[in-house]
Amino acid sequence: MTILPTGDVYACRRMESKIGNVFDTSMYDLFMGVNMEQYRDFDKFQKCNRCELRGFCRGCPAVTYGYTGNMYAPDPQCWKEVV
């Protein structure tokens, strides 16, 4: 998570992922809130949802979004072969 000087909080600093503002909502509520759920929905990650490392990795949604426009697409930097 990233907090800007304005109080805006982003799930990731590398992509447009604003989840709220720390001056309006506590960090706990931002972290546990519904706006963060899209980044935790493991089943939507197209390649990662079948990988045994998914609980630890899930690739980089920001890089994937930069390449494909879809943060749930397979990470182009992933080295793991998933069967």
CYANA upper distance limits for C-alpha pairs under 8 A (distance plus 0.5 A):
  1 MET  CA      9 VAL  CA      7.30
  1 MET  CA     10 TYR  CA      6.06
  1 MET  CA     11 ALA  CA      5.02
  1 MET  CA     12 CYS  CA      5.84
  1 MET  CA     13 ARG  CA      7.55
  2 THR  CA      9 VAL  CA      6.03
  2 THR  CA     10 TYR  CA      5.60
  2 THR  CA     11 ALA  CA      7.00
  2 THR  CA     12 CYS  CA      6.72
  2 THR  CA     13 ARG  CA      6.24
  3 ILE  CA      7 GLY  CA      6.38
  3 ILE  CA      8 ASP  CA      6.20
  3 ILE  CA      9 VAL  CA      5.03
  3 ILE  CA     10 TYR  CA      7.02
  3 ILE  CA     22 VAL  CA      8.24
  4 LEU  CA      8 ASP  CA      5.86
  4 LEU  CA      9 VAL  CA      6.99
  7 GLY  CA     21 ASN  CA      5.60
  7 GLY  CA     22 VAL  CA      5.58
  7 GLY  CA     23 PHE  CA      6.38
  8 ASP  CA     18 LYS  CA      7.45
  8 ASP  CA     19 ILE  CA      8.30
  8 ASP  CA     20 GLY  CA      6.36
  8 ASP  CA     21 ASN  CA      4.73
  8 ASP  CA     22 VAL  CA      6.84
  9 VAL  CA     18 LYS  CA      6.25
  9 VAL  CA     19 ILE  CA      6.32
  9 VAL  CA     20 GLY  CA      5.90
  9 VAL  CA     21 ASN  CA      5.89
  9 VAL  CA     22 VAL  CA      7.03
 10 TYR  CA     16 GLU  CA      7.97
 10 TYR  CA     17 SER  CA      5.60
 10 TYR  CA     18 LYS  CA      4.68
 10 TYR  CA     19 ILE  CA      6.02
 10 TYR  CA     20 GLY  CA      7.80
 11 ALA  CA     17 SER  CA      5.92
 11 ALA  CA     18 LYS  CA      6.90
 11 ALA  CA     19 ILE  CA      6.96
 11 ALA  CA     36 MET  CA      7.43
 11 ALA  CA     39 TYR  CA      8.32
 12 CYS  CA     16 GLU  CA      8.09
 12 CYS  CA     17 SER  CA      6.60
 12 CYS  CA     62 ALA  CA      8.01
 13 ARG  CA     17 SER  CA      8.17
 14 ARG  CA     62 ALA  CA      6.34
 15 MET  CA     62 ALA  CA      6.05
 15 MET  CA     65 TYR  CA      8.30
 15 MET  CA     66 GLY  CA      8.50
 19 ILE  CA     30 LEU  CA      7.30
 19 ILE  CA     35 ASN  CA      5.85
 19 ILE  CA     36 MET  CA      7.14
 20 GLY  CA     24 ASP  CA      8.22
 20 GLY  CA     25 THR  CA      7.75
 20 GLY  CA     30 LEU  CA      7.17
 20 GLY  CA     35 ASN  CA      8.44
 21 ASN  CA     25 THR  CA      6.63
 22 VAL  CA     26 SER  CA      6.28
 22 VAL  CA     27 MET  CA      6.71
 22 VAL  CA     30 LEU  CA      8.32
 25 THR  CA     29 ASP  CA      6.91
 25 THR  CA     30 LEU  CA      7.03
 26 SER  CA     30 LEU  CA      6.73
 27 MET  CA     31 PHE  CA      6.49
 28 TYR  CA     32 MET  CA      6.51
 29 ASP  CA     33 GLY  CA      5.81
 30 LEU  CA     35 ASN  CA      7.94
 30 LEU  CA     36 MET  CA      7.77
 31 PHE  CA     36 MET  CA      6.85
 32 MET  CA     36 MET  CA      7.29
 32 MET  CA     37 GLU  CA      8.46
 33 GLY  CA     37 GLU  CA      7.53
 34 VAL  CA     38 GLN  CA      8.34
 36 MET  CA     40 ARG  CA      7.36
 37 GLU  CA     41 ASP  CA      6.67
 41 ASP  CA     45 PHE  CA      8.03
 42 PHE  CA     48 CYS  CA      8.05
 42 PHE  CA     49 ASN  CA      6.42
 42 PHE  CA     54 ARG  CA      8.01
 42 PHE  CA     58 ARG  CA      8.19
 43 ASP  CA     49 ASN  CA      5.63
 44 LYS  CA     49 ASN  CA      7.42
 44 LYS  CA     72 TYR  CA      6.45
 45 PHE  CA     49 ASN  CA      5.95
 45 PHE  CA     58 ARG  CA      7.76
 45 PHE  CA     71 MET  CA      8.27
 45 PHE  CA     72 TYR  CA      4.84
 45 PHE  CA     73 ALA  CA      6.78
 45 PHE  CA     74 PRO  CA      7.61
 46 GLN  CA     50 ARG  CA      8.40
 46 GLN  CA     72 TYR  CA      6.34
 46 GLN  CA     73 ALA  CA      5.92
 46 GLN  CA     74 PRO  CA      6.26
 47 LYS  CA     51 CYS  CA      7.55
 47 LYS  CA     73 ALA  CA      7.63
 47 LYS  CA     74 PRO  CA      5.58
 47 LYS  CA     75 ASP  CA      8.29
 47 LYS  CA     82 VAL  CA      7.83
 48 CYS  CA     53 LEU  CA      8.24
 48 CYS  CA     54 ARG  CA      6.11
 48 CYS  CA     58 ARG  CA      5.93
 48 CYS  CA     59 GLY  CA      8.00
 48 CYS  CA     74 PRO  CA      7.69
 49 ASN  CA     54 ARG  CA      6.90
 49 ASN  CA     58 ARG  CA      8.46
 50 ARG  CA     54 ARG  CA      8.11
 50 ARG  CA     82 VAL  CA      7.31
 50 ARG  CA     83 VAL  CA      8.25
 51 CYS  CA     82 VAL  CA      6.40
 53 LEU  CA     57 CYS  CA      6.40
 53 LEU  CA     58 ARG  CA      7.99
 54 ARG  CA     58 ARG  CA      5.63
 59 GLY  CA     75 ASP  CA      6.31
 59 GLY  CA     77 GLN  CA      8.28
 59 GLY  CA     78 CYS  CA      7.11
 60 CYS  CA     64 THR  CA      6.77
 60 CYS  CA     75 ASP  CA      7.03
 61 PRO  CA     65 TYR  CA      6.40
 61 PRO  CA     71 MET  CA      5.08
 61 PRO  CA     72 TYR  CA      7.15
 61 PRO  CA     75 ASP  CA      7.68
 62 ALA  CA     66 GLY  CA      6.64
 62 ALA  CA     71 MET  CA      6.88
 63 VAL  CA     67 TYR  CA      6.85
 63 VAL  CA     71 MET  CA      8.32
 63 VAL  CA     75 ASP  CA      7.65
 63 VAL  CA     76 PRO  CA      8.37
 64 THR  CA     68 THR  CA      6.43
 64 THR  CA     69 GLY  CA      7.77
 64 THR  CA     70 ASN  CA      7.14
 64 THR  CA     71 MET  CA      5.78
 64 THR  CA     72 TYR  CA      7.89
 64 THR  CA     73 ALA  CA      6.92
 64 THR  CA     74 PRO  CA      7.38
 64 THR  CA     75 ASP  CA      5.51
 64 THR  CA     76 PRO  CA      6.95
 65 TYR  CA     69 GLY  CA      4.90
 65 TYR  CA     70 ASN  CA      5.22
 65 TYR  CA     71 MET  CA      4.80
 65 TYR  CA     72 TYR  CA      8.21
 65 TYR  CA     73 ALA  CA      8.21
 66 GLY  CA     70 ASN  CA      8.47
 67 TYR  CA     76 PRO  CA      8.17
 68 THR  CA     73 ALA  CA      7.63
 74 PRO  CA     78 CYS  CA      8.24
